[in-house]
């Protein structure tokens, strides 16, 4: 198959390109910068085709995707800075990327009759209660600008296409870029104590594991909404931090606090980020490995 992948300079897009290469698929990457150094495959840099693309430029999106004519587009590009999205002067840009850019991609995909994968988030829900959110739940009530624009992107895909995968994830970490583990280990090395919220509940998502699932999905026609985080049970950010500090060998004290006590976030965060992933098995897909194992593999590979 031939794939077109957006956002390849990000954590997930980088790993998706690697996975597609491993499987022998043809993959063309895209992102904003003029050049891309290539996807990493072990110690070797694999040279893969790359196109500089601003997804908010509708005409360019249409022409590039028509010219490349892929069988499938995996859309990883997004504005993901949740707190910054709340700034008045950023909101239009966030919407232009997450909603408008996704509509541009969906329209281009429709024009060539390809399939599309859109990466979404638990933030499309209001995070109330303690029941896991099901993939086909339509009770949308985003708490922040980021969540609303990602929901608008979901609707753009679902209302434009028939052949799509909308995959919601949460608490993302990967080898490329910044993430919670990298940040907290850095802080833990210079502080005797750290405070971490314990009233937001969910499950982490390791991007190399997710990339495998996305490739699996795109080799089928089992379209629809899915939830995909690592297995291993629902936890708090506090639980997460305690585990990776233990695995890393840090003795820094981790103190649990409520979101209200922590009080540093500009954007409202959902308390309930539990995602029901049972549809994966029901559709014949292999669930992601347990998050504790993902942490161990990450710490082994990451330069921390």
C-alpha positions as CSV (number, residue, x, y, z in Angstrom):
1,X,0.0,0.0,0.0
2,X,1.0,3.6,-0.4
3,X,0.5,5.9,2.6
4,X,0.6,9.7,3.1
5,X,1.4,10.6,6.7
6,X,1.0,14.2,8.1
7,X,2.9,15.5,11.1
8,X,5.9,13.2,10.7
9,X,8.1,15.5,12.9
10,X,5.8,14.7,15.9
11,X,6.0,11.8,18.3
12,X,3.4,9.6,16.6
13,X,4.0,10.6,13.0
14,X,7.7,9.7,13.4
15,X,6.8,6.2,14.7
16,X,4.1,5.6,12.1
17,X,6.6,6.2,9.3
18,X,9.0,3.7,11.0
19,X,6.3,1.0,11.2
20,X,5.1,1.4,7.6
21,X,8.7,1.2,6.5
22,X,9.2,-2.0,8.5
23,X,6.2,-3.6,6.8
24,X,7.4,-2.7,3.3
25,X,4.7,-0.1,2.6
26,X,5.5,3.0,0.5
27,X,5.1,6.0,2.7
28,X,5.4,9.7,2.0
29,X,5.7,12.0,5.0
30,X,4.7,15.6,5.4
31,X,5.1,18.4,7.9
32,X,5.7,22.2,8.0
33,X,9.6,22.3,7.7
34,X,11.2,22.4,4.3
35,X,13.2,19.2,5.0
36,X,12.8,16.0,7.0
37,X,15.8,14.0,8.2
38,X,14.1,10.6,7.8
39,X,12.5,8.0,10.0
40,X,14.7,6.2,12.4
41,X,14.8,2.5,12.1
42,X,17.1,1.1,14.8
43,X,20.5,2.9,14.4
44,X,20.0,3.6,10.7
45,X,18.4,6.7,9.2
46,X,16.0,5.5,6.5
47,X,15.5,8.0,3.7
48,X,11.8,8.3,3.0
49,X,9.9,10.7,0.6
50,X,8.9,13.9,2.2
51,X,6.7,16.9,1.2
52,X,6.6,20.2,3.1
53,X,2.9,20.9,3.7
54,X,0.8,23.4,5.6
55,X,-2.5,21.6,6.1
56,X,-4.3,25.0,6.5
57,X,-3.4,25.8,2.8
58,X,-6.4,24.1,1.2
59,X,-5.2,24.4,-2.4
60,X,-1.8,23.0,-1.5
61,X,-3.4,20.1,0.4
62,X,-5.6,19.2,-2.5
63,X,-2.8,19.3,-5.1
64,X,-0.2,17.4,-3.0
65,X,-2.5,14.6,-2.0
66,X,-3.9,14.3,-5.5
67,X,-0.4,14.2,-6.9
68,X,0.8,11.6,-4.4
69,X,-2.4,9.6,-4.8
70,X,-2.0,7.3,-1.7
71,X,-4.3,4.4,-0.8
72,X,-4.5,5.8,2.8
73,X,-3.8,9.0,4.7
74,X,-2.8,8.8,8.4
75,X,-3.4,12.3,9.8
76,X,-1.1,12.9,12.8
77,X,-0.6,16.7,12.4
78,X,-2.3,18.7,15.0
79,X,-2.0,21.6,17.5
80,X,-1.4,19.8,20.8
81,X,-0.4,22.5,23.2
82,X,-3.5,22.4,25.3
83,X,-2.9,25.4,27.6
84,X,-1.6,27.6,24.9
85,X,-4.7,26.9,22.9
86,X,-6.7,28.9,25.5
87,X,-4.9,32.1,24.6
88,X,-7.2,34.5,22.7
89,X,-4.6,35.2,20.1
90,X,-4.1,31.5,19.4
91,X,-7.6,30.2,19.2
92,X,-8.2,31.0,15.5
93,X,-4.9,29.3,14.6
94,X,-5.7,26.2,16.7
95,X,-9.1,25.9,14.9
96,X,-7.5,26.4,11.5
97,X,-5.1,23.5,12.2
98,X,-7.2,21.0,14.1
99,X,-10.6,21.6,12.4
100,X,-9.9,23.5,9.1
101,X,-6.8,21.5,8.3
102,X,-8.5,18.2,9.0
103,X,-11.4,19.2,6.7
104,X,-8.9,20.0,4.0
105,X,-7.3,16.6,4.4
106,X,-10.7,14.9,4.4
107,X,-11.8,16.6,1.2
108,X,-8.6,15.7,-0.6
109,X,-9.0,12.1,0.6
110,X,-12.5,12.0,-0.7
111,X,-11.4,13.4,-4.1
112,X,-9.0,10.4,-4.6
113,X,-11.3,7.8,-2.9
114,X,-8.7,6.8,-0.3
115,X,-9.1,5.8,3.4
116,X,-8.2,8.2,6.2
117,X,-7.1,7.8,9.8
118,X,-7.7,10.7,12.2
119,X,-6.0,10.8,15.6
120,X,-8.3,12.3,18.3
121,X,-8.4,12.5,22.0
122,X,-10.4,11.8,25.2
123,X,-10.7,15.6,25.5
124,X,-13.8,15.5,23.2
125,X,-15.7,14.3,26.3
126,X,-16.4,16.3,29.5
127,X,-14.5,13.8,31.7
128,X,-17.3,13.5,34.3
129,X,-18.2,10.3,36.2
130,X,-16.1,7.2,36.4
131,X,-17.6,5.1,33.6
132,X,-15.2,4.4,30.6
133,X,-16.1,6.3,27.5
134,X,-17.2,4.1,24.6
135,X,-15.9,4.7,21.1
136,X,-19.3,5.3,19.6
137,X,-20.5,7.6,22.4
138,X,-21.7,10.9,21.0
139,X,-22.1,12.7,24.3
140,X,-19.5,15.3,23.4
141,X,-18.9,18.2,25.8
142,X,-15.3,19.4,25.5
143,X,-13.9,21.4,28.4
144,X,-11.4,23.4,26.5
145,X,-10.4,24.9,23.1
146,X,-8.2,22.0,22.2
147,X,-10.9,19.4,22.9
148,X,-13.5,21.4,20.9
149,X,-11.2,21.8,17.8
150,X,-10.3,18.1,17.9
151,X,-14.0,17.3,18.1
152,X,-14.6,19.6,15.1
153,X,-11.9,17.6,13.3
154,X,-13.6,14.3,14.1
155,X,-16.9,15.6,12.7
156,X,-15.2,16.9,9.6
157,X,-13.9,13.4,8.9
158,X,-17.1,11.5,9.8
159,X,-19.3,13.9,7.8
160,X,-17.1,13.9,4.7
161,X,-15.9,10.3,4.4
162,X,-17.2,6.7,4.6
163,X,-13.8,5.0,4.7
164,X,-12.3,6.4,8.0
165,X,-10.7,5.4,11.3
166,X,-11.2,7.9,14.1
167,X,-8.8,6.8,16.9
168,X,-9.0,8.5,20.3
169,X,-5.9,8.3,22.5
170,X,-4.8,9.8,25.8
171,X,-1.6,10.7,27.8
172,X,0.7,10.2,24.9
173,X,4.4,9.5,25.3
174,X,7.1,8.5,22.7
175,X,10.8,8.7,22.0
176,X,10.5,11.8,19.8
177,X,9.7,15.1,21.4
178,X,8.6,16.1,24.9
179,X,6.3,14.2,27.2
180,X,5.3,13.8,30.9
181,X,7.8,11.1,31.7
182,X,10.7,13.1,30.2
183,X,9.6,16.3,32.0
184,X,9.1,14.6,35.4
185,X,12.4,12.7,35.3
186,X,14.2,15.9,34.6
187,X,12.4,17.6,37.5
188,X,12.9,14.6,39.8
189,X,16.7,14.8,39.3
190,X,16.8,18.3,40.8
191,X,14.1,18.2,43.4
192,X,13.6,16.1,46.6
193,X,9.8,16.2,46.1
194,X,7.3,16.6,43.2
195,X,3.6,17.1,43.4
196,X,1.4,15.2,40.9
197,X,-2.4,15.1,40.5
198,X,-4.2,12.0,41.6
199,X,-7.8,12.8,40.6
200,X,-7.4,12.6,36.8
201,X,-7.8,9.0,35.8
202,X,-6.9,7.4,32.5
203,X,-4.2,5.3,30.7
204,X,-1.0,6.2,28.8
205,X,-0.4,5.7,25.1
206,X,3.0,4.7,23.9
207,X,3.4,5.9,20.3
208,X,5.4,3.0,18.9
209,X,2.7,0.6,20.1
210,X,0.0,2.8,18.7
211,X,1.8,3.0,15.3
212,X,1.6,-0.8,15.1
213,X,-2.2,-0.7,15.7
214,X,-2.7,2.1,13.1
215,X,-0.8,0.1,10.5
216,X,-2.9,-3.0,11.4
217,X,-6.1,-1.0,11.0
218,X,-5.1,0.4,7.6
219,X,-4.5,-3.1,6.3
220,X,-8.2,-3.7,6.8
221,X,-11.5,-2.1,6.0
222,X,-12.9,-2.3,9.5
223,X,-13.7,1.4,9.6
224,X,-15.2,3.4,12.5
225,X,-14.4,5.0,15.9
226,X,-11.9,3.3,18.2
227,X,-10.2,3.9,21.5
228,X,-6.5,2.9,21.8
229,X,-4.4,3.4,24.9
230,X,-2.1,0.8,26.4
231,X,-3.6,-1.9,28.5
232,X,-2.8,-2.4,32.2
233,X,-5.7,-0.7,34.0
234,X,-6.8,2.8,34.7
235,X,-4.4,5.0,36.8
236,X,-3.8,8.5,37.9
237,X,-1.0,10.8,36.8
238,X,0.4,10.2,40.3
239,X,0.3,6.4,39.8
240,X,2.0,6.8,36.5
241,X,4.8,9.0,38.0
242,X,5.4,6.6,40.9
243,X,5.9,3.7,38.5
244,X,8.3,5.3,36.1
245,X,10.3,6.8,38.9
246,X,10.6,3.3,40.4
247,X,11.6,1.8,37.1
248,X,14.1,4.6,36.4
249,X,15.6,4.4,40.0
250,X,14.7,7.8,41.3
251,X,14.1,8.2,45.0
252,X,12.3,11.6,44.7
253,X,9.2,11.7,46.8
254,X,6.0,11.9,44.8
255,X,3.2,13.7,46.7
256,X,-0.4,13.2,45.4
257,X,-2.5,16.4,45.1
258,X,-5.9,17.3,43.7
259,X,-6.2,19.2,40.4
260,X,-7.4,22.2,42.5
261,X,-4.4,22.0,44.8
262,X,-2.0,21.8,41.8
263,X,-3.7,24.7,40.2
264,X,-1.2,25.5,37.3
265,X,-3.2,24.6,34.2
266,X,-4.8,27.3,32.1
267,X,-7.1,24.8,30.3
268,X,-9.6,22.6,32.2
269,X,-8.6,19.0,32.2
270,X,-11.1,16.0,32.3
271,X,-11.1,14.0,35.5
272,X,-12.3,10.8,33.8
273,X,-10.2,9.9,30.8
274,X,-11.0,6.2,31.0
275,X,-11.4,4.9,27.4
276,X,-13.2,1.7,26.7
277,X,-11.0,-0.3,24.3
278,X,-13.1,-3.5,24.0
279,X,-14.0,-2.7,20.4
280,X,-10.4,-3.4,19.3
281,X,-10.7,-7.1,20.3
282,X,-14.2,-7.3,19.0
283,X,-12.9,-6.1,15.6
284,X,-10.0,-8.5,15.6
285,X,-7.2,-6.1,16.4
286,X,-4.5,-6.8,18.9
287,X,-4.7,-4.4,21.9
288,X,-1.6,-2.4,22.9
289,X,0.7,-3.9,25.5
290,X,0.4,-3.0,29.2
291,X,1.6,0.5,30.0
292,X,4.1,-0.7,32.6
293,X,5.9,-2.7,29.9
294,X,5.7,0.3,27.6
295,X,7.4,2.5,30.2
296,X,10.2,-0.1,30.6
297,X,10.8,-0.1,26.8
298,X,10.6,3.6,26.7
299,X,13.2,4.1,29.5
300,X,15.5,1.6,27.8
301,X,15.4,3.5,24.5
302,X,15.1,7.1,25.6
303,X,18.1,9.4,26.3
304,X,17.1,10.6,29.8
